C-alpha cells in the first residue's frame, strides 16, 4: 500500500509540473516510460546495476597515451669550433640544452656536489654574460669602429690631455638583478677640476676657497663638486656646471659688459688672467692688515720696512743676489705667520735674515 500511495503523490506532482510552463526541468522519455510501466503493473521497480547504453551512461575506461620521444640535448651535437655568438647572440635566460658546459649551481651540504645545470632554478635566476664572450665583443667593436673617430696623435701624454681637457666628469652605471633596471645612485655626477687651470689671482682664489670649503684638496690642487639633487643624470651634470660658473663668477668678473652676459666656464679656461679683474665688495676696501685672514707679503708692513732698510744700506742694495735673498726672506716670513712657529721655521727665518744683512755664520 505504501508503494501505491507514493505513486499517487508522484502522479499528482507530475500533473502539477506539467501544468506550469517550466523549461528548466526537462523530463526524459525513458523515465516517463518507466513511470507508466510501474503504474500499470503496480509493482516495485527493479534496480539494474549493469550499465545501460540506452541511458547514455559513460564508461570510465582508462585511456592509453603514447609518450613522445624526447631527443637528446642540443649541447651533445654542438661541434667544438662552432660560432658561439650565433648560438647566444643576445641576453637571455639560461638554457641547459644550449650550453655545452658542465655547470653546477646551488647550495648543498659540505662535501656534496652542487646540482647540475638541468632543472636548476639557481642558474635561471641569476643574469649571465654568455653573450659577452671575447669573440662577441671583438665582433661588436668592429661593427662600431666605423662610427668612431681616431684618437688625436698629439694627445699622447697625460699632461697634454689635462691641459686641453681640464674638466673631468665621473658617473657610474649599476647592473644588478632586480625587478627594476634603474638605480638611484646612477644619477650622481662628480665634477673634478684643478684649481690652477682657472688662472685665478690670490684674491679670487681666496674667495673661491671660502665658498667651496672642504671640496678643495690642497695636496692635489683638485676641486671636486658632487651633484645629486636632481632625479636625472643630465640635470645633475648641468647643475654641476652651473655651480662652477657661479663660483668663478663670484671670484672674478670681466671688465667689459659682464652684467649683460653670463660668464661661461669655457671662456674662463681659454682666457688669460689679464682679461679679468677681481670682484671686490665695498667693505673689502676698508680692510687693514690686522683684518686679513692670513699674512700676505705684498703690501705688508714688513715689506715696507725692508725697503726702507735697504735704502740705508747702499752697498747691500747693489748686490747681485739681492732678489733671490728677498724672495727667500719673504717666503720664510709668510710661512712663519701662516703655518705657525716651530724650530725648523725659526732656523730658516734666521738664515734668511743673515743673508739679507750680509752677515756670515
C-alpha positions as CSV (number, residue, x, y, z in Angstrom):
1,X,0.0,0.0,0.0
2,X,2.9,2.3,0.7
3,X,4.1,2.0,-2.8
4,X,0.7,2.8,-4.2
5,X,0.5,6.0,-2.0
6,X,3.9,7.1,-3.1
7,X,2.9,6.6,-6.8
8,X,-0.2,8.7,-6.3
9,X,1.7,11.5,-4.7
10,X,4.3,11.3,-7.5
11,X,1.4,11.3,-10.1
12,X,0.0,14.5,-8.6
13,X,3.4,16.1,-8.6
14,X,3.8,15.2,-12.3
15,X,0.5,16.8,-13.1
16,X,1.5,19.9,-11.2
17,X,4.8,20.2,-13.0
18,X,3.1,19.6,-16.4
19,X,0.7,22.5,-15.8
20,X,3.5,25.0,-15.0
21,X,5.5,26.0,-18.1
22,X,8.9,25.4,-16.7
23,X,11.5,24.9,-19.3
24,X,14.5,24.5,-16.9
25,X,13.4,21.0,-15.8
26,X,13.0,18.8,-18.9
27,X,12.0,15.1,-18.4
28,X,13.5,12.3,-20.4
29,X,11.4,9.9,-22.5
30,X,12.9,6.9,-20.8
31,X,11.9,8.0,-17.3
32,X,8.3,8.7,-18.3
33,X,8.1,5.2,-19.9
34,X,9.2,3.6,-16.7
35,X,6.7,5.5,-14.6
36,X,3.8,4.4,-16.8
37,X,5.1,0.8,-16.6
38,X,5.1,0.9,-12.8
39,X,1.6,2.4,-12.8
40,X,0.2,-0.4,-15.0
41,X,1.9,-3.2,-13.1
42,X,1.6,-1.6,-9.6
43,X,4.8,-3.3,-8.5
44,X,8.2,-2.2,-7.3
45,X,10.8,-1.1,-9.9
46,X,13.8,-3.3,-10.3
47,X,17.3,-1.9,-9.7
48,X,19.6,-2.6,-12.6
49,X,23.2,-2.3,-11.6
50,X,24.7,-3.0,-15.0
51,X,25.4,0.0,-17.2
52,X,22.7,0.7,-19.8
53,X,23.9,2.2,-23.1
54,X,20.5,3.4,-23.9
55,X,20.6,5.8,-20.9
56,X,23.8,7.4,-22.3
57,X,25.9,6.3,-19.3
58,X,29.6,7.0,-19.9
59,X,32.1,4.2,-19.4
60,X,35.1,5.1,-17.3
61,X,37.7,3.2,-19.2
62,X,41.4,4.2,-18.9
63,X,42.8,5.8,-22.0
64,X,46.2,4.9,-23.2
65,X,48.6,7.8,-24.1
66,X,51.7,7.4,-26.2
67,X,54.7,9.3,-24.8
68,X,56.6,11.4,-27.4
69,X,60.3,10.5,-27.9
70,X,62.5,13.1,-26.2
71,X,65.5,14.0,-28.4
72,X,69.0,14.3,-26.8
73,X,70.1,17.8,-25.6
74,X,71.4,20.1,-28.3
75,X,74.7,20.6,-26.5
76,X,75.7,16.9,-27.3
77,X,75.6,17.7,-31.0
78,X,77.5,21.0,-30.9
79,X,80.9,21.0,-32.6
80,X,83.9,22.3,-30.7
81,X,84.7,25.0,-33.3
82,X,81.2,26.4,-33.6
83,X,80.3,30.1,-33.8
84,X,79.2,30.8,-30.3
85,X,78.0,34.4,-30.8
86,X,75.5,33.0,-33.3
87,X,74.2,30.5,-30.7
88,X,73.9,33.0,-27.9
89,X,73.7,36.5,-29.6
90,X,71.7,38.5,-27.0
91,X,71.0,38.4,-23.3
92,X,68.6,35.6,-22.4
93,X,67.7,33.2,-19.5
94,X,70.0,30.3,-19.0
95,X,69.0,27.2,-21.1
96,X,70.8,24.0,-20.2
97,X,70.4,22.3,-23.5
98,X,72.1,25.1,-25.4
99,X,75.2,25.5,-23.2
100,X,77.9,22.7,-23.7
101,X,79.4,23.3,-20.3
102,X,79.1,21.1,-17.1
103,X,77.8,23.8,-14.9
104,X,76.8,23.4,-11.2
105,X,75.0,25.9,-9.1
106,X,73.3,25.8,-5.7
107,X,73.9,25.3,-2.0
108,X,74.5,21.8,-0.7
109,X,75.9,20.2,2.4
110,X,79.7,20.3,2.7
111,X,81.3,17.5,0.7
112,X,78.3,17.1,-1.7
113,X,78.2,18.0,-5.4
114,X,76.0,21.0,-6.3
115,X,73.1,20.3,-8.6
116,X,73.7,20.2,-12.3
117,X,72.5,22.5,-15.0
118,X,69.3,20.7,-15.9
119,X,66.2,21.8,-13.9
120,X,68.4,24.2,-11.9
121,X,66.4,27.3,-10.9
122,X,69.5,28.9,-9.5
123,X,71.1,29.2,-12.9
124,X,68.0,30.7,-14.4
125,X,67.5,33.3,-11.6
126,X,70.9,35.0,-11.9
127,X,72.0,37.1,-15.0
128,X,74.6,35.5,-17.2
129,X,77.1,37.1,-19.6
130,X,77.3,34.2,-22.2
131,X,76.5,36.8,-24.9
132,X,79.6,38.9,-24.0
133,X,82.4,36.4,-24.8
134,X,85.7,37.8,-26.2
135,X,84.8,36.9,-29.8
136,X,81.4,38.5,-29.5
137,X,82.9,41.7,-28.0
138,X,85.5,41.8,-30.8
139,X,82.8,41.5,-33.4
140,X,80.7,44.3,-31.9
141,X,83.7,46.6,-31.6
142,X,84.5,46.0,-35.3
143,X,80.9,46.9,-36.2
144,X,81.1,50.1,-34.1
145,X,84.5,51.2,-35.3
146,X,83.2,52.8,-38.4
147,X,81.1,55.2,-36.3
148,X,84.1,56.3,-34.1
149,X,86.9,58.8,-34.7
150,X,90.6,58.1,-34.1
151,X,92.3,59.4,-31.0
152,X,94.4,62.5,-31.7
153,X,98.0,61.6,-32.1
154,X,99.1,64.9,-30.4
155,X,97.4,63.9,-27.1
156,X,100.0,61.3,-26.3
157,X,100.7,62.2,-22.7
158,X,98.6,62.8,-19.6
159,X,99.8,66.4,-19.2
160,X,98.6,67.3,-22.7
161,X,95.2,65.7,-22.0
162,X,94.8,67.6,-18.7
163,X,95.9,70.8,-20.4
164,X,93.3,70.6,-23.2
165,X,90.6,68.8,-21.3
166,X,90.8,70.1,-17.7
167,X,87.3,69.2,-16.6
168,X,86.7,65.6,-15.6
169,X,83.2,64.2,-15.3
170,X,82.7,60.9,-13.4
171,X,79.5,58.9,-13.5
172,X,78.6,55.3,-12.5
173,X,76.3,52.7,-14.0
174,X,75.0,49.8,-12.0
175,X,73.9,46.4,-13.1
176,X,72.1,44.0,-10.8
177,X,69.3,41.5,-10.7
178,X,66.1,43.2,-9.5
179,X,62.6,43.9,-10.8
180,X,63.8,47.4,-12.0
181,X,66.9,48.2,-14.0
182,X,67.1,51.7,-12.6
183,X,69.4,52.6,-9.8
184,X,69.1,55.9,-7.8
185,X,72.9,56.1,-7.5
186,X,73.4,56.3,-11.3
187,X,72.1,60.0,-11.2
188,X,75.1,61.2,-9.2
189,X,77.6,63.3,-11.1
190,X,81.1,64.2,-9.9
191,X,83.0,67.1,-11.5
192,X,86.7,67.5,-10.9
193,X,89.0,70.3,-11.9
194,X,92.4,71.5,-11.0
195,X,92.2,75.0,-9.5
196,X,95.4,76.1,-11.3
197,X,93.6,75.8,-14.6
198,X,91.2,78.6,-13.7
199,X,94.1,81.2,-13.6
200,X,92.9,83.0,-10.5
201,X,94.9,85.6,-8.6
202,X,95.4,85.5,-4.9
203,X,92.2,87.5,-4.1
204,X,89.9,85.4,-6.4
205,X,91.5,82.1,-5.2
206,X,91.0,83.0,-1.6
207,X,87.3,83.9,-2.2
208,X,86.7,80.8,-4.2
209,X,88.2,78.6,-1.5
210,X,86.0,80.1,1.1
211,X,83.0,79.3,-1.0
212,X,83.9,75.7,-1.7
213,X,85.2,74.9,1.8
214,X,86.1,71.2,2.1
215,X,85.5,70.4,-1.6
216,X,89.1,71.6,-2.4
217,X,92.1,69.3,-1.8
218,X,95.3,71.4,-1.4
219,X,97.6,68.4,-1.7
220,X,96.4,67.5,-5.3
221,X,95.1,71.0,-6.2
222,X,91.8,69.3,-7.1
223,X,88.3,70.9,-6.8
224,X,85.5,68.3,-6.5
225,X,81.8,69.1,-7.0
226,X,79.3,66.4,-6.4
227,X,75.7,66.9,-7.7
228,X,72.9,64.5,-6.7
229,X,69.9,66.8,-6.1
230,X,68.1,66.2,-9.4
231,X,66.4,62.9,-10.4
232,X,68.3,62.6,-13.8
233,X,72.0,62.5,-14.6
234,X,71.7,65.1,-17.3
235,X,70.1,67.5,-14.9
236,X,72.9,66.9,-12.3
237,X,75.5,67.5,-14.9
238,X,74.0,70.8,-15.9
239,X,73.7,71.8,-12.2
240,X,77.4,71.0,-11.5
241,X,78.5,73.1,-14.5
242,X,76.2,75.9,-13.3
243,X,77.8,75.8,-9.8
244,X,81.3,76.0,-11.3
245,X,80.2,79.0,-13.4
246,X,78.8,80.7,-10.3
247,X,81.9,80.1,-8.2
248,X,84.2,81.6,-10.8
249,X,81.8,84.5,-11.5
250,X,81.8,85.4,-7.8
251,X,85.6,85.2,-7.7
252,X,86.3,87.4,-10.7
253,X,84.5,89.2,-13.4
254,X,85.1,90.6,-16.9
255,X,85.7,94.3,-17.0
256,X,83.6,94.8,-20.2
257,X,79.9,94.1,-20.5
258,X,79.9,91.4,-17.8
259,X,76.5,92.5,-16.5
260,X,74.8,91.7,-19.8
261,X,76.3,88.2,-20.3
262,X,76.9,85.2,-18.2
263,X,80.5,84.1,-17.6
264,X,80.9,80.6,-19.1
265,X,83.5,78.2,-17.8
266,X,84.9,77.6,-21.3
267,X,85.6,81.3,-21.6
268,X,87.4,81.2,-18.2
269,X,89.6,78.3,-19.2
270,X,90.6,79.8,-22.5
271,X,91.1,83.4,-21.4
272,X,94.1,84.9,-19.8
273,X,94.4,86.2,-16.3
274,X,94.8,89.8,-17.5
275,X,91.4,89.8,-19.1
276,X,89.6,89.6,-15.7
277,X,89.6,91.8,-12.7
278,X,88.9,90.8,-9.1
279,X,85.3,91.1,-7.9
280,X,85.5,93.1,-4.7
281,X,82.8,94.2,-2.3
282,X,82.8,97.8,-0.9
283,X,83.6,96.6,2.6
284,X,86.8,94.8,1.3
285,X,88.5,98.1,0.6
286,X,88.1,99.1,4.3
287,X,90.1,96.0,5.5
288,X,93.5,96.7,7.0
289,X,96.4,94.3,7.6
290,X,95.1,93.2,11.0
291,X,91.8,92.2,9.5
292,X,93.4,89.9,6.9
293,X,92.6,86.2,7.3
294,X,96.2,85.2,6.5
295,X,99.5,87.0,6.2
296,X,100.3,88.4,2.7
297,X,103.8,89.8,1.9
298,X,102.8,92.1,-0.8
299,X,101.9,95.5,0.7
300,X,102.7,94.4,4.3
301,X,104.5,96.4,6.9
302,X,107.4,94.0,6.7
303,X,107.9,94.7,3.0
304,X,107.8,98.5,3.5
305,X,110.3,98.2,6.4
306,X,112.7,96.0,4.4
307,X,112.6,98.6,1.5
308,X,113.5,101.4,3.9
309,X,116.3,99.3,5.4
310,X,117.9,98.6,2.1
311,X,117.9,102.2,1.2
312,X,120.1,102.9,4.2
313,X,122.5,100.1,3.0
314,X,123.6,101.3,-0.5
315,X,126.3,98.6,-0.7
316,X,123.9,95.8,0.0
317,X,121.3,97.3,-2.3
318,X,123.7,96.8,-5.2
319,X,124.3,93.1,-4.5
320,X,123.6,90.7,-7.4
321,X,121.9,88.1,-5.3
322,X,119.6,90.5,-3.6
323,X,116.4,89.5,-5.5
324,X,116.8,85.8,-4.5
325,X,117.6,86.7,-0.9
326,X,114.5,88.9,-0.7
327,X,112.3,86.2,-2.2
328,X,113.6,83.7,0.3
329,X,113.1,86.1,3.2
330,X,109.5,86.9,2.2
331,X,108.7,83.2,1.8
332,X,110.1,82.3,5.3
333,X,108.2,85.3,6.9
334,X,105.0,84.2,5.2
335,X,105.3,80.6,6.4
336,X,106.2,81.7,9.8
337,X,103.0,83.8,10.2
338,X,100.6,81.4,8.4
339,X,101.8,77.9,9.4
340,X,102.9,78.6,13.0
341,X,106.1,78.7,14.9
342,X,108.5,75.7,15.2
343,X,112.2,75.1,15.4
344,X,112.6,74.5,11.6
345,X,110.8,77.7,10.6
346,X,112.8,79.7,13.2
347,X,116.1,78.5,11.8
348,X,115.0,79.2,8.2
349,X,114.0,82.7,9.2
350,X,117.4,83.2,11.0
351,X,119.4,82.1,7.9
352,X,117.4,84.3,5.6
353,X,118.0,87.4,7.8
354,X,121.7,86.7,7.9
355,X,121.9,86.5,4.1
356,X,119.7,89.7,3.8
357,X,122.1,91.7,6.1
358,X,125.2,90.1,4.6
359,X,126.3,88.5,7.9
360,X,128.5,85.4,7.9
361,X,127.6,82.5,10.1
